Structure formats: C-alpha cells, structure tokens
Amino acid sequence: MTHVQTRVSADATRIEIDAGKTTLDAAGLDAFIRQLIEHRAQMTPVHAAEPYREGAQVYTGDNMLWDVRADRARAAVDFAVQNPGLGWLSVALSRAQVEDLMSSFQFALAEIPEVR
C-alpha cells in the first residue's frame, strides 16, 4: 500500500490528508478506511449516542451476515456483523448486555406483525 499521511487538526474538527495521487488495492483501501475511522473517533462533534434512522450517516444492507461466539477468556459473547464495504465490526458483550439486547429484540418484535 502507498502510505497516505493523515493528521487530525489540533482542535479535532478536521483531518488533513496528504496522499497525492495514490492507487490502493482492496487491502490498502481497507487499511486506509481503518486509519480514517481511528482519526474520526478522535474528532468532534462525536457521533450521536442514539443511532441515526435514515440518511447518509447510516450504512444499510438487506442481507446481513453475523457471527456470535462465546469468549470464555473474557467471560463475554463476541457479536460481529458485516457490512460489504466496511467489513466486520465486532464487539464483546457481557452477559448483562446480551440479556439487554435480547430484551430489545423482543420489544421490537412485539411491534411488528408476525409473518408465517
């Protein structure tokens, strides 16, 4: 991958990208996206605590892939979802968080008609 120089401004509101003309393969683009995501996490304004429901801030898909595995070493459940462009996002959830997530699914399911 051609190295792309990036830097977050001192006030954390902008990012400077010095790439010139750069060609990236899929792995290079993935690395660059990760680099940008790391910088975005340092910037303001921060993303809202509540999820966006529509618009450009939401990455949507109609065929979600997911993976759930026990992580005994951390006494957690590793829950991962895949976005075709962003790749896999994984989060370790405690037992309490899994139970809360399951309750949230149950409440949401109660609001939609059952399809058989």
Order of alpha helices (4+ residues) and beta strands (2+ residues): beta-beta-alpha-beta-beta-beta-alpha
